[in-house]
């Protein structure tokens, strides 16, 4: 086999050069597998199919024997670059300039995968491949889109094959001002409501013979945003209700519209579940529409992520200790639950999981980049975490 480069910056560049826009893999999983195989990992490709999704390829890789089991989870897919002309450098060129590495996926989350591979490489060399336990990589090709054939199915597969984990680190970009100053220990949930109000169409001059769907919808929307659902709690921000779309689609100024639609997305904390929010929405509707109305409101729901919180345990303690040892920063990292959802939601039922990665600043944007020194720092922190995890003390 040709000599592989385990430098975390070079490895990030190799991964960024694969235009792995979901569900394309473009060779990204091969690069991960090639490096892990070289280190002695047993690699298993897990392509999954489902009638509700495109096919997705995934990778599970493991090394070691009995003892504590540490897993690293991540995704090699990226979101589309958008208008490529707006980018300073082609989005898959992985150009380095001014101590920054540019490219789609550099922050979210190829640098994080590269750092964990490099840190594992360093750890295995230092210990001559002798350590008490197991290290595994759970890498999916679909986190950014439907995520039906991704981490959730890898986790089911591990359970069927009697593979159990003690702890898992998800390499999403979580850091804020400095690497390691923020760890995510949970996430808010997300639910979308697609509301359809059906009234009675008519002439705007004959309103008494019609029932304006738009008036009902605006009243309903006004009510649901009129007061906050909660104030949040020690672990979570307040639940956020956002009107994402309003569609009346009526081209005529003298026609009372029959149909008015809206989409409402709610990012919710652990005070709610998608079930309780669906009830809440039904109550809001019942408050406006009654049997005497000629207008009706129906809705469909897309609930793909419940909120969750991992109580701070052994893993977060070990991460905190390792971060302090590397950075010298005395303040404890912030334990947060903000931002969008992540694949940690599929892992939380299997083992203690926390998210730690590069600084969260340009993901999904034009000119996404990471600082080279941040890559070095994260690599050092991951190495320290692995070392502390398997140390006998
Ligand atoms: Zn990500």
Boltz pocket constraint, residues with backbone or C-beta under 6 A from the ligand:
constraints:
  - pocket:
      binder: B
      contacts: [[A, 75], [A, 108], [A, 109], [A, 143], [A, 172], [A, 173]]
      max_distance: 6.0
